[in-house]
Amino acid sequence: MSDAFSLKRLRRLTARLVPHRWVWAEDNRDAIAQNWNRRRAAAPNMFDGSVLLACACRIEGDACDVDLFETAYSRFLGFRDAGSPDSTVTNAFAAVVPWTADGAALLGIMGCHTANAGQAYFPCGTPDRNDLRDGDCVDLAGSALRELREETGIVLEPSIVLEPGKPEDWVLVSGHGQRAFLRPIRFAEDSATLLARMEAHRQAEKAPELAGFLAARGPSDIDAARMPGFVRAYLAHEFSGRYG
């Protein structure tokens, strides 16, 4: 798999919040603070809220269970900017991958005020406390739907994402300190129609997170300069066979 990422298809995904002492973050608090100050100087509107990172991931067959813990965003950013040096912790998140009727995958381009400025992602975000249900259950599918709605204005019923047994189940892309749980969804609209809907939503926002959108229609559209590794790995795999 390209960029040392691996892909695995899953039919069941569950996650829970657990207590966890992050020793790496404690030992590197000064470097984390310096990194946060540097990042804030470049993007003053960044907020140091809380996020959920993974400290365990168990896969049996086509089922996956993830343990997540709560930490500060500045700690996560320091960890990521340092190259994810603690192998016991990963950035585990979920995303809907919008596929259009004419075979394009749609991505959002992060705005200049964000930590990932200029990068092209599927609508996604690191889970947080808004994704907790019934105490310690982390709703990764709900997180994916929330990010899709917030970034594109598209609302999907939870059953569309959660229904098992379809050809397009979860795809776990793992590597470089990340576990991206991707849920491909095929829309009835073509790329021009769906992009217009997304752009209308973005322009109506007071403070849009995204700078725009793009469509990837084949291997030549995989952009190493602005697509992160998990996006490139997923698209390369899909364009080589299933959607190509």
Legacy VTK file of the C-alpha trace (Angstrom):
# vtk DataFile Version 3.0
C-alpha trace
ASCII
DATASET POLYDATA
POINTS 244 float
0.000 0.000 0.000
1.285 3.480 -0.899
2.890 5.633 1.782
3.060 2.655 4.193
-0.703 2.749 4.829
-2.797 -0.402 5.054
-6.486 -0.856 4.214
-8.999 -3.180 5.824
-12.740 -3.421 5.236
-14.936 -3.615 8.337
-18.599 -4.349 8.958
-18.747 -3.391 12.639
-17.147 -0.437 14.410
-17.529 0.403 18.087
-15.652 2.836 20.317
-15.648 3.830 23.979
-14.106 6.482 26.225
-11.585 5.162 28.765
-9.269 6.745 31.367
-5.677 6.941 30.173
-2.509 8.615 31.418
-0.570 9.943 28.438
3.015 9.766 29.659
4.506 11.088 26.412
2.504 14.307 26.691
3.502 14.757 30.316
7.179 14.255 29.486
7.021 16.714 26.567
4.826 19.470 28.012
7.382 22.225 27.286
7.776 21.227 23.629
3.993 20.980 23.308
3.579 24.495 24.708
6.204 25.893 22.339
4.573 24.187 19.383
1.159 25.553 20.375
2.518 29.087 20.631
4.058 28.729 17.180
0.828 27.396 15.734
-1.278 30.115 17.373
1.009 32.788 15.972
0.225 31.503 12.480
-3.490 30.874 13.143
-4.667 32.984 16.119
-8.241 31.678 16.000
-7.298 28.108 16.862
-8.941 26.947 20.092
-7.358 24.593 22.600
-10.401 22.441 23.274
-10.509 18.749 24.064
-10.309 15.876 21.579
-10.433 12.099 21.811
-7.421 10.039 20.737
-7.091 6.259 20.586
-4.993 4.256 23.026
-6.117 0.795 21.878
-7.611 -0.803 18.782
-8.763 -4.418 18.603
-9.662 -6.061 15.288
-11.218 -9.513 15.045
-12.280 -10.539 11.580
-14.337 -7.678 10.160
-15.115 -6.097 13.553
-13.148 -3.316 15.258
-13.305 -1.945 18.821
-11.465 1.270 19.704
-10.583 2.745 23.112
-10.282 6.546 23.190
-9.214 9.009 25.865
-9.666 12.742 26.291
-6.802 15.191 25.908
-6.127 18.811 24.946
-5.999 19.750 21.280
-2.616 21.416 21.853
-1.246 18.072 23.051
-2.631 16.299 19.994
-1.193 18.930 17.662
2.217 18.742 19.352
2.124 14.968 19.018
1.174 15.113 15.346
3.675 17.855 14.479
6.422 15.811 16.147
5.685 12.918 13.786
3.413 10.908 16.129
6.344 9.566 18.182
4.242 7.589 20.708
3.212 4.350 19.015
0.658 3.604 21.750
-1.529 6.550 20.683
-3.205 7.190 17.330
-5.514 9.786 15.844
-8.650 7.708 15.221
-11.474 9.443 13.366
-14.349 8.693 11.017
-15.382 10.281 7.733
-17.979 9.889 5.035
-16.413 9.663 1.572
-18.874 11.237 -0.900
-18.822 9.388 -4.231
-20.873 10.943 -7.010
-22.983 9.279 -9.706
-20.263 10.002 -12.277
-17.532 8.306 -10.232
-15.813 11.223 -8.458
-14.773 11.410 -4.807
-15.342 14.857 -3.284
-12.984 16.536 -0.820
-12.878 19.811 1.079
-9.910 22.200 1.062
-9.060 23.419 4.561
-9.125 27.172 5.144
-6.040 29.267 5.862
-7.091 29.793 9.502
-6.981 26.052 10.300
-4.139 23.799 11.442
-4.292 21.947 8.111
-4.465 24.976 5.821
-4.554 24.122 2.125
-4.867 20.376 2.681
-7.632 18.410 0.934
-9.611 16.021 3.143
-12.825 14.078 3.121
-15.193 15.854 5.565
-13.807 14.743 8.924
-12.511 15.783 12.303
-10.948 14.277 15.411
-13.817 13.135 17.694
-14.622 15.075 20.858
-17.129 15.073 23.719
-19.941 15.990 21.331
-19.656 12.432 20.043
-20.296 10.740 23.413
-23.504 8.737 23.845
-24.833 6.872 26.890
-21.868 7.646 29.121
-18.724 6.173 27.597
-19.884 5.193 24.087
-18.137 7.192 21.338
-20.341 7.523 18.262
-17.807 7.510 15.430
-20.533 7.122 12.795
-22.328 10.121 14.293
-19.066 12.064 14.265
-18.695 11.367 10.540
-22.266 12.517 9.867
-21.786 15.655 11.973
-18.617 16.637 10.131
-20.302 16.022 6.768
-23.255 18.214 7.771
-21.124 21.009 9.208
-18.675 21.186 6.319
-20.936 20.503 3.338
-24.529 21.038 4.492
-25.427 17.481 3.439
-27.616 15.617 5.933
-27.695 11.818 5.888
-29.825 9.509 7.990
-27.749 7.497 10.499
-29.119 4.244 9.057
-27.322 4.956 5.766
-23.957 4.935 7.501
-24.677 2.244 10.067
-26.454 -0.340 7.905
-24.120 -3.357 7.595
-23.679 -5.856 4.834
-23.502 -3.498 1.866
-20.629 -3.626 -0.641
-19.413 -0.308 0.761
-18.826 -0.823 4.486
-16.228 0.917 6.640
-12.707 1.066 5.265
-9.983 1.404 7.890
-6.869 3.163 6.579
-4.013 2.840 9.090
-0.544 4.370 9.125
1.605 7.279 10.281
-0.122 7.572 13.657
-3.628 7.594 12.156
-6.624 5.299 11.946
-9.094 6.724 9.448
-12.457 4.943 9.459
-13.928 5.840 6.084
-17.530 5.190 5.033
-17.988 5.469 1.260
-21.466 6.720 0.279
-22.638 6.806 -3.348
-24.869 9.812 -4.091
-27.436 10.020 -6.894
-26.173 13.446 -8.036
-23.259 13.982 -10.388
-20.140 15.823 -9.221
-21.154 19.231 -10.624
-24.516 19.143 -8.833
-23.133 17.961 -5.509
-20.213 20.411 -5.596
-22.670 23.264 -6.231
-24.727 22.225 -3.205
-21.628 22.100 -1.014
-20.335 25.454 -2.244
-23.709 27.126 -1.645
-23.586 25.882 1.950
-20.005 27.078 2.403
-20.750 30.565 1.114
-23.757 30.847 3.422
-21.611 30.201 6.505
-20.398 33.161 8.572
-17.019 31.572 9.234
-16.511 28.592 6.910
-13.881 26.063 7.899
-13.222 25.197 4.276
-11.784 27.300 1.468
-13.520 25.251 -1.221
-13.977 21.751 -2.645
-12.475 19.532 -5.310
-13.360 16.343 -7.170
-10.965 13.441 -7.635
-11.936 11.409 -10.698
-8.914 9.196 -11.225
-5.285 8.499 -10.301
-4.081 11.705 -11.978
-6.110 13.734 -9.459
-4.273 12.307 -6.439
-2.263 15.302 -5.246
0.714 14.447 -3.043
1.267 18.124 -2.221
-2.045 18.702 -0.495
-3.717 15.338 0.134
-2.645 13.627 3.372
-1.343 10.084 3.195
-4.520 8.292 4.235
-6.490 10.107 1.504
-3.918 9.244 -1.154
-3.765 5.615 -0.032
-7.542 5.211 -0.097
-8.015 6.898 -3.468
-5.137 4.978 -5.051
-6.713 1.722 -3.923
-10.212 2.621 -5.099
-9.139 4.045 -8.451
-7.021 0.962 -9.128
-10.078 -1.259 -9.108
-13.452 -0.643 -7.649
-14.223 2.877 -8.815
-11.540 3.242 -11.447
LINES 1 245
244 0 1 2 3 4 5 6 7 8 9 10 11 12 13 14 15 16 17 18 19 20 21 22 23 24 25 26 27 28 29 30 31 32 33 34 35 36 37 38 39 40 41 42 43 44 45 46 47 48 49 50 51 52 53 54 55 56 57 58 59 60 61 62 63 64 65 66 67 68 69 70 71 72 73 74 75 76 77 78 79 80 81 82 83 84 85 86 87 88 89 90 91 92 93 94 95 96 97 98 99 100 101 102 103 104 105 106 107 108 109 110 111 112 113 114 115 116 117 118 119 120 121 122 123 124 125 126 127 128 129 130 131 132 133 134 135 136 137 138 139 140 141 142 143 144 145 146 147 148 149 150 151 152 153 154 155 156 157 158 159 160 161 162 163 164 165 166 167 168 169 170 171 172 173 174 175 176 177 178 179 180 181 182 183 184 185 186 187 188 189 190 191 192 193 194 195 196 197 198 199 200 201 202 203 204 205 206 207 208 209 210 211 212 213 214 215 216 217 218 219 220 221 222 223 224 225 226 227 228 229 230 231 232 233 234 235 236 237 238 239 240 241 242 243
